[in-house]
Amino acid sequence: MRNENLLSEIASGKEVYFENSFEETAFRNIPEGGYEAKQKKGTPYKVEGAPNKLVDAILEGKMISAEEYKKY
């Protein structure tokens, strides 16, 4: 299961990048706490609460590289 791999990476305290491909939104796990989101060609912003896009991205479990996140 991809989402189990994603969850274990997040739990390990690493900075992890992943996406919600349906919503075309990428996320960055911030090891100090919280998440950052970025829509295609958009500016990164701090995620407040647990919006559906974030929950769906975690369930999808599609990790991406830091470079892919930067280009998103």
C-alpha positions in Angstrom: 0.0 0.0 0.0 1.4 3.3 -1.1 -0.3 5.3 1.7 1.4 3.1 4.3 4.8 4.0 2.9 3.8 7.7 2.9 2.6 7.5 6.5 5.8 5.8 7.7 7.9 8.4 5.9 6.0 11.2 7.6 6.2 9.4 11.0 9.9 9.1 10.6 10.3 12.9 10.8 11.6 13.3 7.2 10.5 16.1 4.9 8.1 14.2 2.5 6.5 15.4 -0.7 3.3 13.9 -2.1 0.4 14.9 -4.3 -3.3 14.7 -4.8 -3.3 14.0 -8.5 -7.1 14.5 -8.9 -7.0 18.0 -7.4 -3.5 18.8 -8.9 -2.2 19.8 -5.5 1.2 18.9 -4.1 2.0 18.8 -0.4 5.1 19.0 1.7 5.3 17.6 5.2 7.0 20.0 7.5 9.0 18.0 10.1 8.5 20.7 12.7 4.7 20.3 12.3 2.1 20.9 9.6 2.0 20.9 5.9 2.5 23.2 3.0 0.5 22.9 -0.2 1.0 24.1 -3.8 -1.3 24.0 -6.7 -0.1 23.7 -10.3 2.0 26.9 -11.1 0.9 28.4 -7.8 2.6 29.8 -4.7 3.1 27.5 -1.7 0.9 28.1 1.3 0.6 26.7 4.9 -2.3 24.2 5.2 -4.7 25.0 8.1 -6.6 22.1 9.6 -7.1 18.9 7.6 -8.8 19.8 4.4 -10.2 17.1 2.1 -7.4 17.7 -0.5 -4.8 16.8 2.1 -6.6 13.8 3.5 -7.2 12.5 -0.1 -3.5 13.0 -0.9 -2.5 11.0 2.1 -5.0 8.2 1.2 -3.6 8.3 -2.4 -0.1 7.9 -1.1 1.6 9.2 -4.2 5.0 10.5 -3.1 7.0 12.9 -5.4 10.5 14.2 -5.3 11.5 17.6 -3.9 12.4 18.6 -7.5 8.9 17.7 -8.7 7.4 19.7 -5.9 9.5 22.8 -6.8 8.4 22.5 -10.5 4.7 21.9 -9.6 
